[in-house]
Amino acid sequence: MQLVLASNNAKKLLELQALFAPLGVELLTQGSLGIPEAEEPFASFVENALAKARHAAAASGLPALADDSGLAVEALGGAPGVLSARYATLFGRPKSDAENNAVLLEKLAGQADRRARFVCALVAVRSAEDPEPLVAMGRWQGEILAELKGEGGFGYDPLMFIPELGQTVAELASAEKNRLSHRALAAADLARQMREVWHLG
């Protein structure tokens, strides 16, 4: 079964393809089909993922899969949330991982509560009008350090410390990150739903 992935992120494609391969699913990026990226105007990860999945399905005529993910920090009321990738731009700074991390550290200066979680919403639809989208959430709990640590990963990984592992996400081997991450948790749940509802695998 072919599914359009509503993303052009090569790393995301590889990660998700490996997770869904046992179901006999082949992922195609929307870019390879000439489909432009969807608008993401919503306040929640689930709503944005659903909008992206419906957009890709409508443009391709195929079932589609989309994710929306980011960082939710307890002391910031869940921010940066759906704006994680462009957090710095909210404060007149350029869009980059380094600027996002710098802004996050400034916002948490002097803050005792450093609890945070990476959140991933994965949504799959059989068609653009599918009345029963499959929705899965994955959450990876940790805390934000006061300084960057580790060379791997991307985004907020060097600041996100996972207490039970004693390391930041940026210090983990990529295989370990892919096994434990918020996206892996959401994908495992979505794969279970695909077996039960779509009768795949």
TABEL-V77775 format. One record per run of one state. SS is the DSSP state (H for helix, E for strand, L for the rest). FROM is the first residue (numbers start at 1). TO is the last residue. Records with the same first field share a line. If there is no record, write none. Layout:
BEGIN
SS=FROM-TO + FROM-TO
END
This chain:
BEGIN
L=1-1 + 6-9 + 24-25 + 30-30 + 34-44 + 61-62 + 77-79 + 92-96 + 108-114 + 126-133 + 145-159 + 163-166 + 172-173 + 181-181 + 198-201
E=2-5 + 26-29 + 63-73 + 80-80 + 115-125 + 134-144 + 160-162 + 167-168
H=10-23 + 31-33 + 45-60 + 74-76 + 81-91 + 97-107 + 169-171 + 174-180 + 182-197
END
